[in-house]
Amino acid sequence: MKYIDPTQLDLLDEKVVKINRVSQVVKGGRTFGFNAVVVVGDGKGHVGVGLGKASQVINAIAKGKENAKKNIVRIPVINGTIPHKIISKYDGAEVMLKPAAPGTGVIAGSTIRAILDEVGIKDILTKSIGSNNVHNVVKATMIALKSLRDPFSIARKRGKTLQEIFGS
């Protein structure tokens, strides 16, 4: 998988998917920390997800954003939706993404919606099956999006045009 240089992109502001407070019991009592799952994207088919951990919420979000910028990938988007249906699994979380007709909107839970909004997908049907652990759902969604096949390369491989494959 080829990662993209974030300096060349016009990134939108980040979206915080989840902030989680964690604690560790030490000799003097409990120490609290935070972790944040953050998504960055340009709304034109580029998205990255990162996890940041720190003792302050703002620092955790900043670290998550920097981590997300390092993991930006290109996602094929055709007419505001994905090219084909895909199901992906990570640990206990399973995610199904299905293309939808124009005007449908983003039918998704909050975790998947955050990623799809940053990619720039306008019409899609999704279903999260199994675990609702945010970390696993985010990873399953990213695996699904990375696994999407680019319709231009498929058409070139088949020796056809996109109009012949998609019909219109």
N, CA, C and O of each residue as an XYZ file, in Angstrom:
672
protein
N       0.847     -1.178      0.000
C       0.000      0.000      0.000
C       0.888      1.234      0.000
O       1.798      1.351      0.820
N       0.624      2.145     -0.913
C       1.416      3.357     -1.039
C       0.747      4.481     -0.254
O      -0.423      4.799     -0.470
N       1.514      5.076      0.663
C       0.988      6.180      1.454
C       1.289      7.492      0.749
O       2.259      7.593     -0.003
N       0.456      8.497      0.992
C       0.514      9.763      0.278
C       1.092     10.832      1.187
O       0.840     10.837      2.392
N       1.872     11.743      0.602
C       2.476     12.840      1.351
C       1.390     13.852      1.723
O       0.753     14.416      0.833
N       1.165     14.096      3.025
C       0.079     14.997      3.430
C       0.332     16.462      3.067
O      -0.612     17.251      3.023
N       1.586     16.838      2.806
C       1.870     18.233      2.465
C       1.336     18.587      1.085
O       1.117     19.763      0.795
N       1.120     17.587      0.224
C       0.626     17.838     -1.127
C      -0.899     17.914     -1.183
O      -1.463     18.250     -2.224
N      -1.569     17.605     -0.069
C      -3.029     17.574     -0.045
C      -3.587     18.805      0.656
O      -2.933     19.403      1.510
N      -4.796     19.166      0.283
C      -5.529     20.246      0.933
C      -6.440     19.601      1.977
O      -7.636     19.426      1.741
N      -5.864     19.245      3.140
C      -6.599     18.494      4.152
C      -7.645     19.362      4.844
O      -7.397     20.521      5.175
N      -8.818     18.771      5.052
C      -9.855     19.427      5.847
C      -9.484     19.281      7.318
O      -8.509     18.608      7.653
N     -10.256     19.907      8.187
C      -9.989     19.728      9.609
C     -10.263     18.284     10.007
O     -11.027     17.576      9.351
N      -9.627     17.865     11.088
C      -9.750     16.472     11.511
C     -11.094     16.220     12.160
O     -11.758     17.145     12.629
N     -11.485     14.956     12.181
C     -12.694     14.528     12.872
C     -12.276     13.571     13.978
O     -11.574     12.593     13.724
N     -12.697     13.846     15.186
C     -12.403     12.972     16.310
C     -13.512     11.924     16.384
O     -14.680     12.258     16.580
N     -13.136     10.667     16.228
C     -14.114      9.577     16.248
C     -14.471      9.222     17.684
O     -15.644      9.037     18.007
N     -13.462      9.125     18.547
C     -13.708      8.686     19.917
C     -12.581      9.173     20.812
O     -11.409      9.112     20.442
N     -12.945      9.654     21.986
C     -11.967      9.975     23.037
C     -12.258      9.035     24.193
O     -13.400      8.920     24.638
N     -11.236      8.373     24.669
C     -11.400      7.377     25.719
C     -10.500      7.730     26.903
O      -9.311      7.994     26.724
N     -11.064      7.736     28.107
C     -10.259      7.975     29.295
C      -9.806      6.635     29.849
O     -10.613      5.729     30.054
N      -8.520      6.522     30.087
C      -7.967      5.289     30.637
C      -7.246      5.618     31.935
O      -6.823      6.755     32.142
N      -7.107      4.638     32.800
C      -6.407      4.891     34.061
C      -5.451      3.758     34.357
O      -5.630      2.620     33.922
N      -4.431      4.114     35.114
C      -3.445      3.130     35.522
C      -3.272      3.276     37.029
O      -3.083      4.383     37.533
N      -3.336      2.178     37.730
C      -3.187      2.226     39.179
C      -1.704      2.104     39.515
O      -1.045      1.127     39.159
N      -1.201      3.115     40.204
C       0.204      3.125     40.629
C       0.245      3.281     42.149
O      -0.798      3.372     42.795
N       1.433      3.312     42.707
C       1.616      3.347     44.154
C       0.885      4.518     44.822
O       0.303      4.357     45.895
N       0.918      5.684     44.194
C       0.303      6.878     44.796
C      -1.169      7.038     44.485
O      -1.779      8.006     44.939
N      -1.765      6.131     43.734
C      -3.168      6.258     43.358
C      -3.337      5.984     41.871
O      -2.566      5.229     41.280
N      -4.347      6.601     41.271
C      -4.592      6.389     39.838
C      -4.018      7.544     39.036
O      -4.088      8.702     39.447
N      -3.444      7.205     37.871
C      -3.058      8.245     36.910
C      -3.961      8.078     35.691
O      -4.122      6.976     35.167
N      -4.541      9.181     35.253
C      -5.463      9.139     34.138
C      -4.778      9.599     32.862
O      -3.924     10.486     32.876
N      -5.171      8.979     31.769
C      -4.679      9.365     30.457
C      -5.836      9.310     29.478
O      -6.940      8.882     29.817
N      -5.567      9.746     28.268
C      -6.598      9.765     27.242
C      -6.039      9.209     25.950
O      -4.860      9.386     25.644
N      -6.894      8.533     25.191
C      -6.524      8.193     23.830
C      -7.629      8.651     22.902
O      -8.807      8.643     23.261
N      -7.234      9.052     21.700
C      -8.183      9.606     20.745
C      -7.965      8.963     19.382
O      -6.834      8.851     18.907
N      -9.067      8.540     18.757
C      -9.035      8.040     17.388
C      -9.448      9.209     16.495
O     -10.543      9.752     16.639
N      -8.554      9.596     15.564
C      -8.767     10.787     14.742
C      -8.695     10.401     13.265
O      -7.885      9.562     12.871
N      -9.566     11.033     12.444
C      -9.587     10.813     10.999
C      -9.317     12.139     10.302
O      -9.915     13.160     10.644
N      -8.409     12.121      9.316
C      -8.184     13.307      8.485
C      -8.420     12.921      7.027
O      -8.204     11.775      6.633
N      -8.865     13.891      6.236
C      -9.109     13.639      4.821
C      -9.305     14.926      4.073
O      -9.443     15.989      4.678
N      -9.319     14.840      2.750
C      -9.491     16.035      1.928
C     -10.856     16.081      1.242
O     -11.150     17.042      0.531
N     -11.688     15.070      1.439
C     -12.999     15.056      0.809
C     -12.943     14.718     -0.667
O     -13.956     14.812     -1.360
N     -11.761     14.319     -1.166
C     -11.589     14.001     -2.583
C     -10.961     12.623     -2.773
O     -10.275     12.383     -3.767
N     -11.195     11.719     -1.822
C     -10.693     10.364     -1.981
C      -9.443     10.040     -1.189
O      -8.884      8.955     -1.352
N      -8.985     10.950     -0.333
C      -7.815     10.678      0.504
C      -8.241     10.683      1.964
O      -8.963     11.579      2.401
N      -7.794      9.682      2.719
C      -8.161      9.591      4.136
C      -7.052      8.891      4.912
O      -6.336      8.042      4.382
N      -6.930      9.272      6.187
C      -5.972      8.638      7.080
C      -6.566      8.557      8.473
O      -7.320      9.440      8.881
N      -6.228      7.497      9.210
C      -6.729      7.295     10.565
C      -5.538      7.168     11.495
O      -4.548      6.516     11.162
N      -5.635      7.797     12.672
C      -4.543      7.727     13.625
C      -5.045      7.631     15.052
O      -6.173      8.017     15.358
N      -4.189      7.110     15.922
C      -4.478      6.988     17.344
C      -3.442      7.798     18.104
O      -2.241      7.654     17.878
N      -3.909      8.647     19.001
C      -3.012      9.438     19.829
C      -3.273      9.173     21.295
O      -4.423      9.050     21.716
N      -2.197      9.084     22.081
C      -2.329      8.852     23.521
C      -1.540      9.925     24.254
O      -0.395     10.212     23.906
N      -2.161     10.519     25.277
C      -1.489     11.532     26.074
C      -2.228     11.714     27.396
O      -3.300     11.144     27.604
N      -1.645     12.511     28.283
C      -2.281     12.750     29.574
C      -3.329     13.853     29.498
O      -4.131     14.001     30.420
N      -3.339     14.630     28.418
C      -4.339     15.678     28.191
C      -5.104     15.357     26.903
O      -4.540     14.793     25.966
N      -6.379     15.716     26.862
C      -7.226     15.421     25.703
C      -6.693     16.123     24.452
O      -6.603     15.509     23.389
N      -6.346     17.385     24.571
C      -5.890     18.163     23.414
C      -4.609     17.578     22.835
O      -4.446     17.518     21.616
N      -3.708     17.150     23.698
C      -2.457     16.534     23.220
C      -2.729     15.194     22.537
O      -2.083     14.864     21.542
N      -3.676     14.425     23.062
C      -4.025     13.136     22.452
C      -4.606     13.351     21.060
O      -4.284     12.607     20.133
N      -5.468     14.371     20.904
C      -6.048     14.668     19.594
C      -4.965     15.121     18.622
O      -4.962     14.714     17.461
N      -4.045     15.963     19.092
C      -2.950     16.439     18.223
C      -2.068     15.283     17.764
O      -1.685     15.215     16.596
N      -1.747     14.375     18.683
C      -0.932     13.213     18.327
C      -1.680     12.302     17.355
O      -1.086     11.764     16.421
N      -2.971     12.135     17.574
C      -3.783     11.320     16.667
C      -3.826     11.914     15.272
O      -3.778     11.188     14.280
N      -3.915     13.240     15.196
C      -3.946     13.916     13.897
C      -2.623     13.727     13.163
O      -2.616     13.457     11.962
N      -1.507     13.865     13.871
C      -0.193     13.667     13.243
C      -0.030     12.225     12.774
O       0.505     11.975     11.694
N      -0.490     11.286     13.582
C      -0.424      9.870     13.212
C      -1.302      9.599     11.987
O      -0.919      8.830     11.105
N      -2.473     10.228     11.932
C      -3.380     10.037     10.799
C      -2.763     10.583      9.517
O      -2.939      9.995      8.450
N      -2.045     11.694      9.606
C      -1.408     12.285      8.421
C      -0.343     11.355      7.837
O      -0.074     11.391      6.637
N       0.253     10.534      8.678
C       1.279      9.593      8.209
C       0.665      8.399      7.489
O       1.356      7.695      6.753
N      -0.638      8.166      7.701
C      -1.299      6.968      7.171
C      -2.336      7.279      6.100
O      -3.310      6.539      5.959
N      -2.151      8.350      5.347
C      -3.143      8.734      4.341
C      -3.037      7.821      3.117
O      -1.948      7.568      2.603
N      -4.198      7.333      2.665
C      -4.254      6.479      1.481
C      -5.302      7.021      0.513
O      -6.168      7.808      0.895
N      -5.211      6.590     -0.742
C      -6.153      7.010     -1.790
C      -7.258      5.967     -1.900
O      -6.993      4.765     -1.934
N      -8.496      6.441     -1.955
C      -9.669      5.574     -2.063
C     -10.394      5.898     -3.368
O     -10.668      7.070     -3.626
N     -10.718      4.899     -4.205
C     -11.455      5.192     -5.443
C     -12.902      5.570     -5.155
O     -13.639      4.812     -4.525
N     -13.302      6.753     -5.623
C     -14.680      7.234     -5.465
C     -15.228      7.541     -6.848
O     -14.629      8.316     -7.593
N     -16.357      6.945     -7.200
C     -16.997      7.158     -8.504
C     -18.376      7.768     -8.270
O     -19.226      7.147     -7.631
N     -18.602      8.966     -8.776
C     -19.892      9.660     -8.662
C     -20.392      9.724     -7.217
O     -21.585      9.557     -6.968
N     -19.495      9.962     -6.276
C     -19.886     10.122     -4.879
C     -20.150      8.839     -4.122
O     -20.639      8.883     -2.993
N     -19.836      7.681     -4.720
C     -20.012      6.403     -4.028
C     -18.823      5.498     -4.337
O     -17.911      5.884     -5.069
N     -18.841      4.296     -3.775
C     -17.747      3.356     -4.029
C     -18.050      2.530     -5.271
O     -19.213      2.413     -5.657
N     -17.024      1.949     -5.914
C     -17.265      1.223     -7.159
C     -18.001     -0.115     -7.004
O     -18.701     -0.529     -7.928
N     -17.862     -0.794     -5.872
C     -18.503     -2.102     -5.711
C     -18.707     -2.417     -4.234
O     -18.145     -1.754     -3.363
N     -19.524     -3.443     -3.961
C     -19.800     -3.877     -2.591
C     -18.575     -4.595     -2.032
O     -17.864     -5.295     -2.753
N     -18.342     -4.410     -0.740
C     -17.218     -5.093     -0.109
C     -17.540     -5.372      1.356
O     -18.192     -4.571      2.027
N     -17.076     -6.513      1.836
C     -17.216     -6.888      3.244
C     -15.815     -7.128      3.781
O     -15.019     -7.832      3.159
N     -15.512     -6.542      4.937
C     -14.192     -6.756      5.516
C     -14.317     -7.007      7.006
O     -15.295     -6.612      7.640
N     -13.314     -7.669      7.551
C     -13.354     -8.068      8.945
C     -12.025     -7.731      9.607
O     -10.957     -7.919      9.024
N     -12.110     -7.234     10.826
C     -10.916     -7.052     11.648
C     -11.298     -7.473     13.056
O     -12.197     -6.887     13.659
N     -10.622     -8.484     13.582
C     -10.924     -9.037     14.897
C     -12.400     -9.423     14.971
O     -12.856    -10.246     14.177
N     -13.156     -8.848     15.904
C     -14.569     -9.198     16.044
C     -15.492     -8.297     15.252
O     -16.699     -8.535     15.206
N     -14.944     -7.264     14.624
C     -15.782     -6.309     13.892
C     -15.823     -6.669     12.411
O     -14.796     -6.963     11.801
N     -17.018     -6.641     11.850
C     -17.200     -6.894     10.428
C     -17.983     -5.724      9.849
O     -18.975     -5.281     10.429
N     -17.528     -5.222      8.691
C     -18.134     -4.047      8.083
C     -18.503     -4.367      6.645
O     -17.709     -4.944      5.902
N     -19.742     -3.979      6.248
C     -20.189     -4.142      4.873
C     -20.426     -2.752      4.292
O     -21.151     -1.945      4.874
N     -19.808     -2.473      3.139
C     -19.989     -1.211      2.426
C     -20.601     -1.525      1.072
O     -20.130     -2.413      0.362
N     -21.658     -0.790      0.714
C     -22.385     -1.079     -0.518
C     -22.669      0.234     -1.247
O     -23.150      1.183     -0.627
N     -22.382      0.310     -2.549
C     -22.669      1.544     -3.282
C     -24.169      1.839     -3.299
O     -24.997      0.930     -3.241
N     -24.501      3.137     -3.379
C     -25.908      3.532     -3.373
C     -26.160      4.535     -4.493
O     -25.237      5.174     -4.998
N     -27.427      4.658     -4.867
C     -27.833      5.580     -5.922
C     -27.677      7.026     -5.440
O     -27.748      7.292     -4.240
N     -27.464      7.955     -6.373
C     -27.349      9.362     -5.986
C     -28.595      9.835     -5.232
O     -29.721      9.526     -5.622
N     -28.382     10.582     -4.155
C     -29.475     11.088     -3.338
C     -29.775     10.241     -2.119
O     -30.582     10.637     -1.278
N     -29.142      9.078     -2.004
C     -29.383      8.188     -0.868
C     -28.817      8.775      0.419
O     -29.456      8.709      1.469
N     -27.619      9.350      0.339
C     -26.945      9.866      1.524
C     -26.054      8.809      2.133
O     -25.913      7.710      1.597
N     -25.453      9.153      3.264
C     -24.567      8.225      3.964
C     -25.381      7.533      5.053
O     -25.714      8.135      6.073
N     -25.695      6.266      4.822
C     -26.430      5.465      5.810
C     -25.377      4.665      6.568
O     -24.949      3.600      6.124
N     -24.960      5.201      7.732
C     -23.874      4.576      8.482
C     -23.930      5.006      9.935
O     -24.515      6.036     10.273
N     -23.315      4.204     10.786
C     -23.151      4.572     12.187
C     -22.095      5.664     12.322
O     -21.395      5.980     11.360
N     -21.983      6.230     13.501
C     -21.106      7.386     13.697
C     -19.637      7.077     13.415
O     -18.924      7.929     12.885
N     -19.176      5.887     13.755
C     -17.772      5.530     13.550
C     -17.430      5.460     12.072
O     -16.440      6.044     11.630
N     -18.247      4.747     11.308
C     -17.999      4.602      9.869
C     -18.280      5.914      9.152
O     -17.574      6.262      8.206
N     -19.300      6.648      9.589
C     -19.665      7.921      8.965
C     -18.517      8.924      9.011
O     -18.293      9.649      8.042
N     -17.786      8.976     10.126
C     -16.674      9.917     10.252
C     -15.633      9.676      9.161
O     -15.110     10.622      8.572
N     -15.336      8.404      8.897
C     -14.342      8.067      7.870
C     -14.875      8.393      6.482
O     -14.165      8.982      5.666
N     -16.125      8.012      6.209
C     -16.699      8.223      4.882
C     -16.860      9.711      4.568
O     -16.696     10.117      3.418
N     -17.178     10.527      5.573
C     -17.283     11.972      5.362
C     -15.935     12.568      4.976
O     -15.862     13.444      4.115
N     -14.873     12.095      5.611
C     -13.536     12.615      5.302
C     -13.052     12.153      3.926
O     -12.286     12.859      3.271
N     -13.494     10.973      3.486
C     -13.137     10.497      2.141
C     -13.839     11.345      1.087
O     -13.269     11.628      0.033
N     -15.074     11.750      1.370
C     -15.846     12.526      0.407
C     -16.929     11.702     -0.253
O     -17.429     12.077     -1.314
N     -17.300     10.590      0.351
C     -18.361      9.736     -0.182
C     -19.709     10.319      0.246
O     -19.931     10.591      1.426
N     -20.603     10.506     -0.725
C     -21.899     11.147     -0.467
C     -23.054     10.151     -0.385
O     -24.029     10.393      0.325
N     -22.952      9.027     -1.111
C     -24.049      8.051     -1.158
C     -23.489      6.656     -0.918
O     -22.706      6.149     -1.721
N     -23.892      6.035      0.190
C     -23.402      4.693      0.504
C     -24.302      4.051      1.554
O     -24.892      4.739      2.387
N     -24.398      2.731      1.503
C     -25.105      1.958      2.514
C     -24.061      1.144      3.276
O     -23.201      0.517      2.658
N     -24.125      1.146      4.602
C     -23.147      0.392      5.381
C     -23.856     -0.392      6.477
O     -24.980     -0.082      6.868
N     -23.163     -1.416      6.956
C     -23.661     -2.178      8.091
C     -22.465     -2.664      8.884
O     -21.533     -3.255      8.337
N     -22.505     -2.408     10.176
C     -21.466     -2.895     11.075
C     -22.024     -4.109     11.802
O     -23.068     -4.033     12.450
N     -21.315     -5.230     11.687
C     -21.782     -6.492     12.241
C     -20.774     -6.953     13.292
O     -19.567     -6.782     13.117
N     -21.263     -7.530     14.368
C     -20.360     -8.061     15.377
C     -19.980     -6.995     16.390
O     -20.830     -6.238     16.859
N     -18.707     -6.944     16.720
C     -18.206     -6.043     17.754
C     -18.430     -4.590     17.381
O     -18.309     -4.217     16.214
N     -18.757     -3.766     18.372
C     -18.884     -2.338     18.125
C     -17.711     -1.577     18.751
O     -17.808     -0.374     18.993
N     -16.615     -2.273     19.009
C     -15.399     -1.642     19.499
C     -14.898     -0.660     18.436
O     -14.633     -1.053     17.300
N     -14.770      0.608     18.808
C     -14.454      1.665     17.851
C     -13.150      1.395     17.111
O     -13.079      1.583     15.897
N     -12.127      0.962     17.822
C     -10.835      0.707     17.196
C     -10.943     -0.356     16.102
O     -10.394     -0.197     15.012
N     -11.656     -1.438     16.407
C     -11.794     -2.527     15.441
C     -12.694     -2.148     14.265
O     -12.429     -2.553     13.133
N     -13.752     -1.378     14.517
C     -14.645     -0.948     13.436
C     -13.899     -0.008     12.488
O     -14.050     -0.104     11.270
N     -13.093      0.899     13.046
C     -12.302      1.818     12.219
C     -11.320      1.043     11.356
O     -11.181      1.324     10.166
N     -10.638      0.071     11.948
C      -9.661     -0.716     11.181
C     -10.342     -1.563     10.115
O      -9.824     -1.689      9.006
N     -11.496     -2.146     10.433
C     -12.230     -2.939      9.439
C     -12.699     -2.054      8.289
O     -12.664     -2.474      7.132
N     -13.137     -0.830      8.595
C     -13.578      0.103      7.549
C     -12.411      0.493      6.656
O     -12.553      0.542      5.434
N     -11.263      0.768      7.253
C     -10.089      1.141      6.453
C      -9.616     -0.029      5.592
O      -9.199      0.179      4.453
N      -9.673     -1.242      6.112
C      -9.304     -2.419      5.316
C     -10.240     -2.541      4.117
O      -9.797     -2.829      3.005
N     -11.543     -2.320      4.348
C     -12.513     -2.390      3.253
C     -12.228     -1.324      2.209
O     -12.222     -1.618      1.014
N     -11.992     -0.093      2.641
C     -11.747      0.996      1.694
C     -10.447      0.784      0.908
O     -10.384      1.076     -0.286
N      -9.414      0.275      1.587
C      -8.142      0.007      0.893
C      -8.278     -1.139     -0.099
O      -7.555     -1.191     -1.094
N      -9.210     -2.065      0.170
C      -9.387     -3.228     -0.700
C     -10.218     -2.932     -1.940
O     -10.301     -3.771     -2.837
N     -10.835     -1.753     -2.008
C     -11.636     -1.406     -3.177
C     -10.748     -1.368     -4.417
O      -9.632     -0.851     -4.387
N     -11.265     -1.924     -5.495
C     -10.489     -1.963     -6.737
C     -10.855     -0.772     -7.598
O     -12.029     -0.424     -7.725
N      -9.857     -0.155     -8.183
C     -10.039      1.030     -9.017
C     -10.692      0.631    -10.332
O     -10.146     -0.204    -11.053
N     -11.847      1.204    -10.665
C     -12.542      0.793    -11.888
C     -11.772      1.109    -13.169
O     -11.938      0.417    -14.174
N     -10.931      2.144    -13.146
C     -10.146      2.489    -14.339
C      -9.146      1.386    -14.676
O      -8.991      1.010    -15.837
N      -8.467      0.871    -13.645
C      -7.489     -0.192    -13.890
C      -8.180     -1.496    -14.300
O      -7.648     -2.242    -15.122
N      -9.352     -1.774    -13.740
C     -10.099     -2.982    -14.111
C     -10.544     -2.884    -15.567
O     -10.436     -3.851    -16.320
N     -11.048     -1.707    -15.961
C     -11.488     -1.514    -17.345
C     -10.309     -1.665    -18.303
O     -10.440     -2.279    -19.362
N      -9.163     -1.107    -17.931
C      -7.971     -1.210    -18.777
C      -7.527     -2.666    -18.893
O      -7.127     -3.110    -19.970
N      -7.598     -3.406    -17.793
C      -7.199     -4.816    -17.791
C      -8.129     -5.657    -18.667
O      -7.680     -6.588    -19.336
N      -9.432     -5.328    -18.663
C     -10.411     -6.052    -19.469
C     -10.432     -5.577    -20.916
O     -11.018     -6.234    -21.776
N      -9.795     -4.438    -21.189
C      -9.796     -3.901    -22.546
C     -11.116     -3.241    -22.910
O     -11.520     -3.249    -24.073
N     -11.789     -2.669    -21.915
C     -13.074     -2.015    -22.136
C     -13.017     -0.594    -21.604
O     -12.059     -0.194    -20.943
N     -14.069      0.162    -21.909
C     -14.183      1.496    -21.361
C     -15.069      1.458    -20.121
O     -15.767      0.471    -19.892
N     -15.050      2.512    -19.324
C     -15.901      2.565    -18.135
C     -17.379      2.548    -18.505
O     -18.196      1.990    -17.772
N     -17.726      3.152    -19.628
C     -19.129      3.166    -20.060
C     -19.615      1.753    -20.362
O     -20.766      1.423    -20.078
N     -18.760      0.922    -20.930
C     -19.150     -0.466    -21.225
C     -19.362     -1.266    -19.941
O     -20.227     -2.141    -19.885
N     -18.572     -0.964    -18.914
C     -18.682     -1.711    -17.652
C     -19.859     -1.223    -16.816
O     -20.667     -2.027    -16.352
N     -19.960      0.101    -16.619
C     -20.985      0.669    -15.760
C     -22.306      0.927    -16.464
O     -23.335      1.085    -15.806
N     -22.295      0.974    -17.788
C     -23.538      1.123    -18.528
C     -23.897      2.555    -18.881
O     -24.468      2.791    -19.946
N     -23.584      3.519    -18.024
C     -23.953      4.898    -18.346
C     -22.790      5.836    -18.139
O     -22.921      7.040    -18.361
